[in-house]
Amino acid sequence: MSAKKKSNCLNDLRARILSMEIAPGSSLDEASLTTQYGMSRTPLREVLQRLAGDGFVQLEENRGATVASMDLGTMRVFFQTAPLIYSSVARLAAENRTTRQLDDLKSVQKQFAKATKGAAASEVALLNHRFHEIIGEMSQNPYLNAALGRMLIDHARLSQTFFDPRSDADTDRIAKAVAQHDGMISAIEAQEASLAIDLTLQHWDLSRDQMERFVRPDPLPLDVVSMKDRANAV
């Protein structure tokens, strides 16, 4: 079994989970996957173990692999925790970013901005996922980056609704998100940590209500206070 085939399988399953092609809570049938990816069960199970380690799937004895759930309890924790993680990562990214990482971030931002002009919501969401993933890499903090990686899985899945505009107001919000990305890049490049945090929290606030509607029609009953009023937590 070539390493390339395993890598392709891993990357494809990640993308299918993030884009919601494979729905949260779905069981992953090993027999079907081995046929689809031309692999035997042993390397496939290695791929599933990697996905489990990254938070994409859950492995249970005698039940196999199941795509990570997005139940109400999980989403409650997500909305409570996200601003804490994102703001801390933004600060460290501004302090520790490298020129190579900035170049990568700007490249992804160009692709993201272009995709918002008409690409499928899943494509836009994946590019947004990569944008924030690079900022996590800039932080150079393995503890925060691990937490960010898990949260970005749910963020990408939730953002399918944000990047699927149904009105002029939705289109305006997406355009604002693009502008906020540009501002975040500038702040990180200038190593303006406070500004990077502020823009990151504005970016979170922009999409939060739309993502909550993905979970249920009315906003979740969460006691989430704006991080702008909780600077001591950053």
N, C-alpha and C positions, 0 to 999 in steps of 0.2 A: 504494500500500500504506500503510494507516494505521499510525502509530506504536503505537496501542493494540493492533492485531492482532499485531504483532511482540512487544510486551511480554507479551501473553497467552500467546503461543507459548513465549517464553523462560521465563516463570514456570511454565507447565504442565510443560514438559520437565524443569525443575529438580525440581519436586515429584515427578514420576514416577520420576526417577533416585534421589532421596533415599529414596523410599518403597519402592524395589526393584520397582516395577511394571515398570520396564525394568531388566533384570538387568545386573550388571557384565560388561563384555566384549562386550555386545550390539552388533551393527552397526545403525546408524541409516540406514534406507533413505530417501533424499531423495524419491523419487517418492511413497512412501506418506505421508511427512510433509507434503508439499505438498498432497496431497489432504485429509488429515486436518485441517490447519489453514487450508486455503483460501488458500495463499500460493504465489507463484511461487518458483523456485529461488534467485533472487538474494537476496531478503530472508531466506529460510530459511538460506542459507549464512552470512548475517550473524549470525543467531541462533546457529548452530553455532560460529562463530568466537568469539562471546561466551562460550558455554559452555566452549569449549576454553580460553580465557583464564582462566576461573575454576576450571578443573580438573575439570569434570564430564565432558568428553569428550576424546578424542584425535583429531587430524586427521592423516591420512597420505595422501600423494600416491597417487592411483590406488586408494585403499582407502576413502576417505570418512571418516565419523565413527564412532567406536567409544566406547561408554561406558567411562569410566575403570575399569581393572581393579582387582580386590581379590585379587591373587595373594599367595602366601606372602611373597615379597620385599617387596611393598608393605606388607603387614600387619606385618612385622617392624619396618620403619622407623616405622610408625604407633605401635606400642606403645612403642617406644623414645623417640620424640620427644614424644608427647602430653603427658606430665606437665610437661615443660620449658616447652612453649608455654602450656599452661593456667595454670600457676602464675605465669608472667611477665605474662600478660594480666590475671589477677586482681589482681595488685599495682598495675598501671597503672590498671585500672578504678577501684579504690578511691581512687586519687590524683586521677583526672581526670574522673570521672563528672559529668554534669550532672543537674539536677532533671528535665528533660524525659526523659532517658534512663532515670532511675530510675522514672518514671511508666510508661514503655513496658515496662520489665522487670517491674514489678509486675503490669501488665495481662496480659502473656503468661503469667506465673506462675499467675495465677488460671485462665486457660484451660487451662494444662497440668495443674494440680491436678485440675480438673474432668474432664478427658479421661482421667486415669488411673483413674477410677472405672468405666470400661467402654467407652471408645472403642477403635477399632481401633488396633493397635500402630503402624501407619504414621502415624496422626494424632497420637498421643502423641509419636512420634519427631520429627515435623516441628515440633511446638511446643517440644520440648526443643532442637532445632536452633536455632530462633529465639531462645530464651532465651540460649544461649551466644553466638549471633551478636551480640546486643545488648551483652553484656559485652565482646566484642571491639571493638565500636564505642566503648564507653566508654574503652577504653585510649588512643584517639586516637594510635595508633602504626601507621602504614601498613605497616611492615615485618612486625611481629608479626601484624597483622590479616590480611595476605595469607596468611601461613602458617596461621593459625587457620582461615581460610575454606576452605582446601584440606583441612585435617584434619577439619573438621566434616562434609564430604561423606561421608567414610568412617565417621565416628562415627555419623552418622544412619543409614547403611545397616547398620552393625553392631548398632546399638541396637534393631533390629527384634526381636531375640531377647530382649533385656532387658525390653522393654515388652510382651511376650507371656507373661504369667505362666502357669506350668503347675503350680504348687504354692503352698501357703500361704507358704513361704519366699520364693518369687518375689514374691508380693503384698506381703510385708513389706519386701522390698528396694525396691520401687517407692515404697511409702509413705515409706521412709527417704530416697529420692532427693528426694521432694517437700519433706520437712523440711529437707534440706540446701540446696535452692534457697532456701528462706525464710531460712536462716541466711546464705547468701552475699549475699542482698539486704541484710540488716541490716548485715553487715560492710562492704559496699561503701558503703551509705548513711552509715555512721558513719565512713567513711574509715579503717577499721582494716585496713590492708594485710596485716599478718601473719596476722590471723584469716581474712581472705579467702583467702589462700594455703592455709592449713591446711584450711579447709573445702573448697576446690576439690580438694585432693589426696585428702581423704577421699571426696569425690564420685567422683573418678576410680577410686580403689581399689574402691569399691562395685560399679561396673559392669564393671571390667576383666575379671574372670574369666568373667563371663557372655558378654562380647563375644568373648573368645578361643574360647569353645565354638562360636561362629558359624562360625569359620574351620575348626576341626576338633574332633573329640570331646575330645581331650586338650589341655591348655593348650600354647600355643606355647613352644618352648624358648628363651625370651628371658631375657637377663640384665638385667632391669629392676629396679633397686633403688628402693625407696620414696623419693620425693623428700623425705619428712620427715627422712630420714637424709642428705640431700644439700642442706642449706640453702645451701651456698656456690654452688650452681648456679643459684639464683634471683636 
